[in-house]
């Protein structure tokens, strides 16, 4: 894993990449060097070239799309992702009106893409607040500046985002999982309703094929 402050991107056609790990540091030994507003980075991997094939892609903790795939005829064999968990509250991690960002985004104009094996998981631990309006419960405990019960959770609208009108975009063997009780992934792909509930290790969503 590379503790980068910015992701990798560019345009290179007919390219293969193997065993790539990209991540933003989420903790460190030196105070004041690591934090949601300190070592910022939007995307981990941006693919603009055509006919790019990736094997074993690990991308974690970026603040928007972990992977943004813009090129046609791409293939990704195995993807592992942990969504960012150091966001202080939900308001700081929004994609417009949607909570959070998808881990893997295939651009709407992409005609062909193949994803085989992988998914995303959440370890949402932060729910800092300074006022009641920042909390789903409506109550901010000013003793520790954390939202109070009902148990506050961080949400991501979806694990994967792709244009359903592009019939050449395919996903196989996908999962999502929320590892602790303070987070939830509302959909596996787009708005399919496959919810990874808070800390639910028994009913996490799995999908054999999307198409």
N, C-alpha and C positions, 0 to 999 in steps of 0.2 A: 504494500500500500504506500502510495506516494503522498506525503502530507502537503499537498500543493495549496497555493493561495489562488490559483486560477486553473480552470480545466484545460483539456486538450481539444483542439479542433483544427479545421483546415479542410482543404479540398485536395484529394488525391484519388484518382480512379483506379480500379482494378487492384485494390490493396488488401492485404491480410494483416490482421493484428492478433497477437497471441498473448494470453495470460496478462492482461493489462489491469492494474489496480490504481484507481484514482480516488483520492479522498481529501476532504478538508479536515484538518486537525480539530478535534472537539475537546481536547484538554491538553495541558502542558505544564511544565515545571516553573516557568517564569510568569509571575502575575502580570496581568495587563496585556498579554500577547495573544490570547485565544479567547474568542467570544463571538456572539452572533453579529455584533457590529464592528468587530476588530479584523479578523482574518476572513473577509467576505469573498464569496465566489458564487456566481449564478449557476453555471452548468459544469458538469464533470467531463462529458464527452459530447462533442458536436461533430456529426459526420455530414459533410457537404458533398463528398465525391460519390460517384456511381460505382456499382459492383464492388462494394467494400464488404469483406467478410471478417467477423470478429469471433474469436474463441475465448471463452472464460473471461468475461468482462465484469470487473468488480468496481462499482462506483458508489460512493457513500458521502452523505452529510452536506451536499451542495444545497443552495438555498432555493433554487427553482427546479427546472427539469434536471434530473441527474444525467440522463442521456437524451439528446435531441438529434433525431436522425432525419436529415433533410434529403439525402441522396437516394436515388432509385436503385432497385435490384440489390439491396443490402441483405445480409444474412448475419444473424447473431446466434451463436451456439453457446448457451449457458450465460445467464445474467444473474448477478447477485447484488442486492442493494439494501442499504439501511438508510431510511429517510432521516433528515436532520432532526435531532431531538433537543438541540440547545436553544431553539426559538423561545423567547421568554413567555410568549402567550400566543393565542390563535391569531389575534389581530396583526401580529408581526409576520405571519406566514399565511398569506392569502394570495390566490391567483384571481384577481378581480373579486367577484362575489363568491367564488368557490374556496372552501377551506383547503389550504395546502396546494402542492403541485404534484403531478404524476411523476413517478420515478422514471418512466420510459415513455417518451413521446415520439411518435412517427408523424412527421409533418403532414398536413392535410393533403398536399399536392403529390405525395409519394404514391406511385402506382403499384409497385411491387416491393414487398418486404417479407422476410421470413425470420421468425423468432422461435427458437426451439429450446425449451428448458430454462426455467428461472422464475424470478419474482422479486417481491420486495417485502420488507418487514419494518415495523416501527417500534422504537423504544422511546416513546415520548415521556419525558420526565419533568419538563418545565411548565409551570403555570404561574409565572410571576404577575403581580398586579400592583397598581397604585391606587386604583379606584374601582368601585363596584361594577361599573359598566364594562369592564374588561373581562368579567367572569360570567360563565354560563349560569352559574348559581345566583348571580346578582350580588354576591357577598365577597368582598376582598378582606382577608384577615390581615390587618395592618401590623400585627405582631411579627409575622414572618413574611409579609407581602406575598401570600399565596392565596389563590382562590379556595373557597371552602366548599363543604358538601352542599348539594349532591356532588359526588366525586367529579372534579373537573377533568375534562379530557381534551387532548389535542386530536384534531381530525385531519385526514387527507381525503379529498373527494374520490380519488381513484389511484390505483397502482400504475395502470397503463392507459395511455390515451392514443387513439388512432381514428382515422376517418372511416366510418362504417360503409361509406359509399365506394371505397376503393377495394374491390373484391380481390385484388392481388396481394393484399396485406394480410398475413396469416400469423397466428400465434398458437403454439402447442406447448402443453405441459407447463402451465403457469400457476403460481400460488401467491398468496399474500398472508401475512400474519402480524398481529399485534402482540408483542412479547410481554407487555405489562398492562395493568388495569387502567392506565391513564391515557390510552390512545386507541384510535379506531380508524380503519380504512373502509370507507363507505362503499366502494365498488372495486372489483378486480380489473375489469376493462370497461372503460367509458362509464355507462350508467346501467350496468347489468344487475345491480342489486345484490351482488355477492359480497357480503360484509365480513370483514375481519374484525370481530368484536373485541372489546378490551380484555386482553389477557386470556383469550379463548383458544386453548390448544387442542380442543376436541372438534370444533366445527369450523376451522379456518377454510376459506374458499380455495378450491382447486378447479382447474379447467383443463380438460384434455385437449380441446381444440376450439379455436375461435375462427370459424368458417366452415 
